[in-house]
Amino acid sequence: MEPKYISATSARKSCGIKVPRGTKAKQVVMQFLLDNEPEFVILYTKHGNPKPHEFDRADSLVIARAGAINESREAKNSSERTGA
């Protein structure tokens, strides 16, 4: 199977995450997932900040979800083209 690469910005767009100008994308993604995904739980440092690896987990979840969304769109489009 050949991998299909997705950029971070297009993955966020596919998931419906809008990053306002001047804000850090990682913070916006983390807050979006905390607000919308009840099973996404993160660990915090003793100062109350998310641990650094938690941002990587959030990014990987967005990329995976965007890949699933894109694959389902492609499958839907190909089935419409073939008339199935």
C-alpha positions in Angstrom: 0.0 0.0 0.0 1.4 3.4 -0.9 1.2 6.2 1.7 -0.7 9.3 1.0 0.8 12.4 2.6 -1.3 15.0 4.2 0.0 18.4 5.3 -0.9 19.6 8.7 -2.9 22.6 7.5 -5.0 20.5 5.1 -5.6 17.9 7.9 -6.8 20.6 10.3 -9.1 22.0 7.6 -10.5 18.5 6.9 -11.3 18.2 10.6 -12.9 21.6 10.8 -10.2 23.2 12.9 -9.7 26.9 12.2 -6.5 28.5 13.5 -6.9 32.3 13.9 -4.1 34.4 12.6 -1.4 35.1 15.3 -2.2 32.0 17.4 -0.2 28.9 17.7 -1.7 26.0 15.8 -0.7 23.4 18.4 -2.6 25.2 21.1 -5.7 25.5 19.0 -5.6 21.8 18.0 -5.2 20.8 21.6 -8.1 22.9 22.8 -10.3 21.7 19.9 -9.7 18.0 20.8 -10.2 18.6 24.5 -13.5 20.3 23.8 -14.8 17.8 21.2 -13.3 14.5 22.1 -14.3 13.2 25.5 -11.9 10.2 25.3 -8.9 12.4 24.5 -7.2 12.9 27.9 -3.8 14.5 28.4 -1.2 14.7 31.1 -0.1 17.9 32.6 3.2 19.1 34.1 3.3 20.3 37.8 2.8 23.8 36.5 -0.4 23.0 34.8 0.8 23.0 31.2 0.3 20.0 28.8 3.3 17.7 28.6 5.2 18.2 25.4 4.4 14.7 23.9 0.7 15.5 24.3 0.9 18.0 21.4 2.4 15.2 19.2 -0.5 12.9 20.2 -3.0 15.6 19.3 -1.3 16.2 15.9 -1.3 12.5 15.1 -5.0 12.2 15.9 -5.8 15.0 13.6 -3.7 13.5 10.8 -5.3 10.1 11.2 -8.8 11.5 11.3 -8.2 13.6 8.2 -6.8 10.6 6.4 -10.0 8.6 7.3 -12.2 11.6 6.1 -10.3 11.9 2.8 -10.4 8.1 2.2 -14.2 8.0 2.7 -14.6 11.0 0.4 -12.6 9.3 -2.3 -14.5 6.1 -1.9 -17.8 8.0 -2.1 -16.6 9.9 -5.2 -15.4 6.7 -7.0 -18.6 4.9 -6.3 -20.6 7.8 -7.7 -18.5 7.8 -10.8 -19.0 4.1 -11.4 -22.7 4.4 -10.7 -22.7 1.8 -7.9 
